[in-house]
Amino acid sequence: MEPTESETHHIIPYRTLLIVLSVLITLTLISVLVTQISLGTLTVTIALLIAAVKSSFVLRIFMHLKFESRFLASMVVAVILIISAVIFITLLDYLYR
Amino acid sequence: MNKPADIHRDDEASKTGMWLFLFTEMLLFGGLFVVYSVYRYINPTAFHLAAHELSVFIGTLNTILLLISSATIAMSITAIQKKNKKLALLFLCITLLLGLVFLINKYFEWGDHIKEHIYPGSAILALRGQGDVLFYGLYFFMTGLHALHIIIGMIFIGVVSVLIYKDKINSGNFQLHENSGLYWHLVDLIWIFLFPLFYLIT
């Protein structure tokens, strides 16, 4: 929603980076703790969900996609969708063979 | 931004080019994740048991090291934009150091496995069955390919550090610096998925 942001180069404050870093480390520790408790198939889902949240922080803040053009951000989303689609379709094939 | 009129520079194109390259990297590792999902689906128990043998402690430590290094390289870009050359170099050195510690941990981790005759092509590993062979084959290949990316990233960051030292990269011209950051973050991004898939999901 910031249209002019890409014109002048956006400088990310140190504080923001430190906050994101602490969130990422906390999420890592949570995912380690959660997976130590046996929750069956739910463990996989939780671990991958946390990984997805972590990667969105890395992509949006560290790789500053949040401040880039829509075009670039949508290309990244497209690549992620392609990979997910391939994994999904391949697993469908194995599940219902 | 004072750039001489005779030198053509297009930061936007440089950045887009870097991202296009990163897309191919994402698809490369994406393909490996497809292989991982299928083999895991076929050999659930073997993958479950084999994953127990990896050290969660070293895995977590390495994850945190990489996350910190990602933050420090992002901070070095902030520093160069604020015209603080010394701080930018310091942050890059910390990033390089963290990358090195990551590789040293990986060396000891792999060393322990190899001592126990767990490596691709090992006859003792083959006796443990197809599932273990596939798990460790993927483990060594994917973490190895990732470690190779760490090494390439460190070389890239090293080159950028020299250019900053020589004032070739400065507050008005830092796209290469940013591209090295993007590469390093991608390496971190891949590890964010490798870590739970190999160390945590047991």
Chai-1 contact restraints between the chains, C-beta under 6 A:
chainA,res_idxA,chainB,res_idxB,connection_type,confidence,min_distance_angstrom,max_distance_angstrom,comment,restraint_id
A,I11,B,T78,contact,1.0,0.0,6.0,A-B,restraint_1
A,I11,B,Q81,contact,1.0,0.0,6.0,A-B,restraint_2
A,I12,B,T78,contact,1.0,0.0,6.0,A-B,restraint_3
A,Y14,B,M75,contact,1.0,0.0,6.0,A-B,restraint_4
A,Y14,B,T78,contact,1.0,0.0,6.0,A-B,restraint_5
A,L17,B,A71,contact,1.0,0.0,6.0,A-B,restraint_6
A,L17,B,A74,contact,1.0,0.0,6.0,A-B,restraint_7
A,L17,B,M75,contact,1.0,0.0,6.0,A-B,restraint_8
A,L21,B,A71,contact,1.0,0.0,6.0,A-B,restraint_9
A,L24,B,L67,contact,1.0,0.0,6.0,A-B,restraint_10
A,I25,B,I64,contact,1.0,0.0,6.0,A-B,restraint_11
A,I25,B,L67,contact,1.0,0.0,6.0,A-B,restraint_12
A,T28,B,T63,contact,1.0,0.0,6.0,A-B,restraint_13
A,V32,B,T60,contact,1.0,0.0,6.0,A-B,restraint_14
A,T35,B,L200,contact,1.0,0.0,6.0,A-B,restraint_15
A,V44,B,I201,contact,1.0,0.0,6.0,A-B,restraint_16
A,A47,B,P196,contact,1.0,0.0,6.0,A-B,restraint_17
A,A47,B,L200,contact,1.0,0.0,6.0,A-B,restraint_18
A,A47,B,I201,contact,1.0,0.0,6.0,A-B,restraint_19
A,A51,B,I192,contact,1.0,0.0,6.0,A-B,restraint_20
A,A51,B,F193,contact,1.0,0.0,6.0,A-B,restraint_21
A,A51,B,P196,contact,1.0,0.0,6.0,A-B,restraint_22
A,K54,B,I192,contact,1.0,0.0,6.0,A-B,restraint_23
A,S55,B,L189,contact,1.0,0.0,6.0,A-B,restraint_24
A,S55,B,I192,contact,1.0,0.0,6.0,A-B,restraint_25
A,V58,B,H185,contact,1.0,0.0,6.0,A-B,restraint_26
A,V58,B,L189,contact,1.0,0.0,6.0,A-B,restraint_27
A,F62,B,S70,contact,1.0,0.0,6.0,A-B,restraint_28
A,F62,B,A74,contact,1.0,0.0,6.0,A-B,restraint_29
A,F62,B,H185,contact,1.0,0.0,6.0,A-B,restraint_30
A,M63,B,L182,contact,1.0,0.0,6.0,A-B,restraint_31
A,M63,B,H185,contact,1.0,0.0,6.0,A-B,restraint_32
A,V79,B,F23,contact,1.0,0.0,6.0,A-B,restraint_33
A,V79,B,M26,contact,1.0,0.0,6.0,A-B,restraint_34
A,I83,B,G30,contact,1.0,0.0,6.0,A-B,restraint_35
A,V86,B,V34,contact,1.0,0.0,6.0,A-B,restraint_36
A,I87,B,V34,contact,1.0,0.0,6.0,A-B,restraint_37
A,I87,B,S37,contact,1.0,0.0,6.0,A-B,restraint_38
A,T90,B,V34,contact,1.0,0.0,6.0,A-B,restraint_39
A,Y94,B,Y41,contact,1.0,0.0,6.0,A-B,restraint_40
